[in-house]
Amino acid sequence: MESLQRLNALVFILMSLLLFAPFCVPVRGQEPPQQRPRRVTTPDGERPAKTTTSSPLKEEIDEGEVVRVETQLVSVPAMVTTGSGRPLAGLRTENFVLFENGQRQKITNFATTEAPFEVALLLDTSGSTRADIALIRHAANAFVEALRPGDRVAIVGFNTVRQGRSAVATPEVLSKLTDDRKQLREAIERLGSSNGTPFYDGLGRITDEVFLGAPREETRGRRALVALTDGVDSASESDYQTIRLKLGRSGIASYFIQVNTEEFVEERLLRDCGDDGAVVLSRKQLERYRRIFIPRAQREDYIDFCAMGSFQRMQISRDLYNLARREMMELAKASGGNNFLAATLQDARAAFARVAAEIGTQYSLGYYPENKARDGKFRTIRVEVQGVADKPLVRAREGYYAPKT
């Protein structure tokens, strides 16, 4: 009898479970955690750009996993022409072969010549160009109008500001990147003048401010600085090597329109310091000259420009102009950019037109290096073009410094 009662109780429990099971709700704390996929990002927090070929950063990572991307996208501006200098349009990804330190790399990003560009326009209105600001404005406006719809431009100039009793030449961002032509014309109209040439500081403002943020996807690898200047720095806090490293890491193509102001300046260097229109080199400029050209010379011999003789003044001027030309050539060549000569400011408009035409026919390549070492070393880049009837000439970025941990 007792056995029969236990059996009936067990049957009752089983029937109750079957009857009420559909209405049972799991306790919230006992729900299994849902795994949500997480976006993979590059070291600067930016999503990997869409590419014409598959990216090595494509897999989804679970929320609980730690992600470290050990490589960064390297952008390579490339200009391709025939032997006669005619730009080659219509090339595709498969026409390009790219090497880093001699090792072939997989091209993951590719922008054709139709993709928009971002340009920082640096206008030097110091020294001999101060009397011709109207010509500079005219040439700059023509350059902006020669760019294509969708291209964005920033305007950077030099100005003189008061710091206590001193007047200091400083670079000034007159307009951030924009495709608003009216806003750019207004910025060019505000272009002032300066009593010195903070050329390196101006380039630094471009890398540190104008191009500080990550580029938009459509302009990745398509950024350039275009500078109208004689390149002779007289007032910067920065030095050439620092700026060269910054530009080398940025991937910006550097274009220089070299205005020849040498004869104008030399004539005024030989005047007495008290004469109207005389040009006097600053102590900062003389110290830089001594450090580069004659480092063993006594520092006190390069303090007072007015105490120097005519021959010494002339030699310093010529050395500084030759140095400026070499530096601009180095920066342009290393970045895949170019140099254009303007004998006078009247020639600047034609030079600007050539720069605008070249920017409009530039390709942009991008790759994630096979070498993932973060050693800070310089790595060479070589770009070749295949599958083209004419033997093409390629001008591209020559290399970059790897990141360093």
C-alpha positions in Angstrom: 0.0 0.0 0.0 2.8 2.4 0.9 4.5 1.6 -2.4 1.4 2.4 -4.3 1.1 5.8 -2.6 4.7 6.7 -3.5 4.1 5.8 -7.1 1.0 8.0 -7.2 2.9 10.9 -5.8 5.7 10.6 -8.4 3.1 10.5 -11.2 1.5 13.6 -9.8 4.9 15.5 -9.8 5.7 14.5 -13.4 2.3 15.5 -14.6 2.7 18.9 -12.9 6.0 19.6 -14.6 4.7 18.7 -18.0 1.6 20.9 -17.5 3.4 24.0 -16.3 6.8 23.8 -18.2 5.7 26.2 -21.1 5.0 28.9 -18.6 8.3 28.8 -16.8 10.6 31.9 -17.3 14.3 31.6 -16.7 15.8 33.7 -14.0 17.5 36.9 -15.5 20.8 36.3 -13.8 21.0 32.8 -15.3 20.7 33.8 -18.9 23.7 32.8 -21.0 25.7 35.9 -22.1 25.2 36.9 -25.7 28.5 37.3 -27.7 28.4 40.4 -29.8 30.9 40.8 -32.6 33.2 43.9 -32.2 34.6 46.1 -34.9 38.3 45.8 -35.4 40.1 49.1 -35.4 43.4 50.5 -36.3 45.8 51.9 -33.6 44.2 55.4 -33.8 40.7 54.0 -33.2 39.6 54.4 -36.8 37.7 51.7 -38.7 39.7 50.1 -41.5 38.9 51.8 -44.8 36.9 50.0 -47.5 39.3 48.8 -50.1 39.3 47.4 -53.6 40.7 44.2 -52.4 40.2 42.3 -49.1 41.7 43.8 -46.1 43.8 41.7 -43.6 41.6 43.1 -40.8 38.3 41.6 -41.7 37.4 38.9 -39.1 34.9 39.6 -36.3 36.3 39.5 -32.8 34.2 38.5 -29.7 33.6 41.2 -27.1 35.7 39.6 -24.5 38.8 39.3 -26.7 41.7 41.9 -26.7 42.6 43.3 -30.1 46.0 44.8 -31.0 46.6 45.8 -34.6 50.4 45.7 -35.1 50.4 47.3 -38.6 49.4 50.7 -39.9 48.2 51.6 -43.4 51.0 53.1 -45.4 49.7 55.6 -48.1 51.8 56.0 -51.2 51.0 58.9 -53.7 52.2 57.9 -57.2 52.4 59.9 -60.4 52.7 57.9 -63.6 53.7 59.5 -66.9 55.0 58.4 -70.3 58.6 59.1 -71.3 57.5 62.4 -72.8 55.8 63.5 -69.5 52.2 62.9 -70.5 50.2 61.6 -67.5 48.9 58.0 -67.8 45.2 57.8 -66.8 42.9 54.8 -66.5 45.4 52.5 -64.6 44.0 49.9 -62.2 45.2 48.2 -59.1 46.6 45.3 -61.1 48.9 47.7 -63.0 50.9 48.5 -59.9 53.5 46.5 -58.1 54.8 47.8 -54.7 57.8 46.8 -52.7 58.9 47.7 -49.2 62.7 47.1 -48.6 62.6 45.0 -51.7 59.8 42.7 -50.5 56.6 42.8 -52.5 53.5 44.0 -50.6 49.8 43.4 -51.2 48.0 46.6 -52.3 44.9 46.9 -50.2 43.8 50.5 -50.9 43.7 52.1 -54.3 42.4 55.5 -55.4 42.2 56.6 -59.0 42.9 60.0 -60.4 39.2 60.9 -60.1 39.2 60.6 -56.3 39.0 64.0 -54.4 42.1 65.6 -52.9 42.9 67.7 -49.8 45.4 70.5 -50.2 47.1 72.8 -47.7 48.1 75.9 -49.5 51.0 77.8 -47.8 51.6 81.4 -49.1 54.8 83.1 -48.1 54.3 86.8 -47.9 57.5 87.8 -46.2 60.6 89.5 -47.4 60.6 90.6 -51.1 57.1 89.3 -51.6 55.4 91.7 -49.2 55.1 94.4 -52.0 53.4 91.9 -54.3 50.6 90.4 -52.1 48.0 91.3 -54.7 49.9 89.0 -57.2 50.0 86.2 -54.7 46.3 86.5 -54.0 45.6 86.5 -57.7 47.7 83.3 -58.2 46.2 81.6 -55.2 42.6 82.2 -56.3 43.4 80.9 -59.8 44.9 77.7 -58.2 41.8 77.1 -56.1 39.5 77.6 -59.1 41.7 75.1 -61.1 41.0 72.3 -58.6 38.0 70.0 -59.1 34.6 70.0 -57.3 35.0 68.0 -54.1 38.7 68.9 -53.6 39.1 70.6 -50.2 41.7 73.3 -49.5 43.1 75.0 -46.4 44.9 78.4 -46.5 48.0 79.1 -44.4 49.9 82.4 -44.4 52.5 84.3 -42.4 51.7 87.2 -40.2 53.4 89.5 -37.7 52.1 89.5 -34.2 53.1 91.6 -31.1 54.6 89.8 -28.2 55.4 92.4 -25.6 57.7 94.9 -27.3 58.7 92.5 -30.0 57.1 91.8 -33.4 57.2 88.1 -34.2 56.6 86.4 -37.5 54.2 83.5 -37.1 52.2 81.1 -39.4 48.5 81.5 -39.4 45.8 79.0 -40.5 43.4 81.4 -42.4 41.0 78.6 -43.4 40.6 75.0 -42.5 40.0 72.3 -45.1 36.9 73.2 -47.1 35.4 73.0 -50.6 33.6 76.3 -50.1 35.2 78.5 -52.8 33.7 81.7 -51.4 35.2 81.0 -47.9 38.6 80.3 -49.5 38.5 83.6 -51.5 37.7 85.4 -48.2 40.6 83.7 -46.5 43.0 84.6 -49.3 41.8 88.2 -49.1 42.8 88.2 -45.4 46.4 87.3 -46.3 48.8 89.6 -44.4 52.5 90.0 -44.4 55.3 89.3 -42.0 58.7 90.6 -41.1 60.3 87.2 -41.2 59.9 83.7 -42.8 58.7 81.0 -40.3 58.8 78.5 -43.1 59.4 75.3 -41.0 56.9 76.4 -38.4 54.4 76.8 -41.3 55.0 73.3 -42.5 54.6 72.1 -38.9 51.2 73.8 -38.6 50.1 71.9 -41.7 51.1 68.5 -40.2 50.0 69.3 -36.7 46.8 71.2 -37.3 45.5 71.1 -40.9 46.1 67.4 -41.3 45.9 66.4 -37.7 42.7 64.3 -38.0 42.5 61.0 -40.0 41.5 61.6 -43.6 38.0 60.8 -44.9 37.8 57.4 -46.6 37.6 58.9 -50.1 40.7 61.1 -49.5 42.9 58.5 -47.8 46.4 58.8 -49.4 45.4 61.9 -51.3 46.7 64.8 -49.3 49.2 67.4 -50.4 50.9 70.6 -49.3 51.5 73.3 -51.9 53.9 76.1 -50.9 54.7 79.3 -52.7 58.0 80.4 -51.1 61.7 81.0 -51.6 62.2 78.4 -48.7 64.8 80.5 -46.8 63.7 80.2 -43.2 64.5 83.1 -40.9 62.2 82.9 -37.9 61.1 79.4 -37.0 61.3 77.7 -33.7 61.3 74.3 -35.5 64.2 73.0 -37.5 64.4 71.2 -40.8 65.1 67.7 -39.5 62.1 67.8 -37.2 59.8 68.9 -40.1 61.3 66.4 -42.5 60.4 63.6 -40.0 56.9 64.9 -39.5 56.2 65.2 -43.3 57.8 61.7 -43.8 55.4 60.1 -41.3 52.4 62.0 -42.6 52.4 60.6 -46.2 51.6 64.1 -47.5 52.9 64.8 -51.0 54.9 68.0 -51.0 54.8 70.5 -53.9 56.9 73.7 -53.9 56.7 76.7 -56.2 60.1 78.2 -55.7 60.0 82.0 -56.1 63.4 83.5 -57.0 64.0 86.4 -54.6 67.7 86.0 -54.3 68.8 89.1 -56.4 66.3 91.3 -54.6 67.5 90.2 -51.2 71.2 90.3 -52.0 71.0 93.9 -53.2 69.5 95.0 -49.9 71.9 92.8 -47.8 74.7 95.0 -49.0 73.2 98.3 -47.9 74.1 100.0 -44.6 71.8 98.7 -41.8 70.3 102.1 -41.3 69.2 102.6 -44.9 65.6 102.3 -46.0 64.9 98.8 -47.4 68.0 97.2 -46.0 67.8 93.5 -45.2 69.4 92.3 -42.0 69.7 88.6 -41.1 68.5 87.7 -37.6 70.6 86.2 -34.9 68.6 83.0 -35.1 69.3 82.8 -38.9 73.0 83.5 -38.4 73.3 80.9 -35.6 71.6 78.3 -37.8 74.0 79.2 -40.6 77.0 78.8 -38.3 75.8 75.5 -37.0 75.2 74.0 -40.4 78.1 75.4 -42.4 81.0 76.2 -40.0 80.1 74.6 -36.6 83.7 75.1 -35.3 83.4 78.9 -35.8 83.1 81.1 -32.7 79.4 81.8 -31.9 80.1 85.5 -31.1 81.3 86.0 -34.7 77.8 85.3 -35.9 75.7 87.5 -33.7 75.9 91.0 -35.3 75.1 91.0 -39.0 75.7 94.7 -39.4 79.4 94.2 -38.3 80.0 91.8 -41.1 81.7 92.7 -44.4 80.0 92.7 -47.8 81.8 89.5 -49.0 80.7 87.6 -45.8 77.1 88.8 -46.1 76.9 87.7 -49.7 78.4 84.3 -49.0 75.9 83.6 -46.2 73.0 84.6 -48.4 74.0 82.4 -51.2 74.6 79.4 -49.0 71.2 79.8 -47.3 69.4 80.0 -50.7 71.2 76.9 -52.0 70.4 75.1 -48.8 66.7 76.1 -49.1 66.6 74.7 -52.7 68.2 71.4 -51.6 65.7 71.0 -48.7 62.7 71.6 -50.9 64.0 69.2 -53.5 64.5 66.6 -50.7 61.0 67.0 -49.3 59.3 66.9 -52.7 61.3 63.9 -53.9 60.9 61.8 -50.7 57.1 62.4 -50.7 56.3 61.8 -54.4 55.7 65.5 -55.0 57.4 68.0 -57.2 59.2 71.3 -57.5 58.3 74.1 -59.9 60.3 77.3 -60.5 58.8 80.7 -60.7 61.4 83.3 -61.8 59.0 86.1 -60.7 55.6 86.2 -58.9 54.1 86.9 -62.3 55.1 83.3 -63.2 53.5 81.9 -60.1 50.0 81.5 -61.7 51.4 79.3 -64.4 53.3 77.2 -61.8 50.1 76.8 -59.8 48.3 75.6 -62.9 50.9 72.9 -63.4 50.6 71.8 -59.7 46.8 71.6 -60.0 47.0 69.5 -63.2 49.5 67.1 -61.6 47.4 66.7 -58.4 44.4 65.8 -60.6 46.3 63.0 -62.3 47.9 61.4 -59.2 47.1 57.8 -58.0 47.1 56.7 -54.4 48.2 53.3 -53.2 47.9 51.8 -49.7 49.2 48.7 -48.0 49.6 47.0 -44.6 53.4 46.1 -44.3 54.3 42.5 -44.1 57.0 43.6 -41.7 55.1 44.2 -38.4 58.1 45.2 -36.3 57.6 48.5 -34.6 61.3 49.5 -34.6 61.2 53.1 -35.8 63.5 52.3 -38.8 63.3 53.8 -42.2 61.8 51.5 -44.9 62.2 52.1 -48.6 59.3 52.0 -51.0 59.5 51.3 -54.7 56.5 51.3 -57.1 56.5 49.8 -60.6 53.8 49.8 -63.3 53.1 46.7 -65.5 50.8 45.9 -68.4 51.4 49.3 -70.1 52.6 49.5 -73.7 54.7 52.6 -73.2 57.6 52.4 -70.7 56.1 54.5 -67.9 57.9 56.7 -65.5 56.8 56.5 -61.8 57.3 59.1 -59.2 56.2 57.9 -55.8 56.9 58.3 -52.1 60.4 56.9 -51.4 59.8 55.5 -47.9 58.6 56.0 -44.4 59.6 55.5 -40.7 58.0 52.6 -39.1 56.1 53.3 -35.8 58.1 52.7 -32.6 56.8 51.3 -29.3 
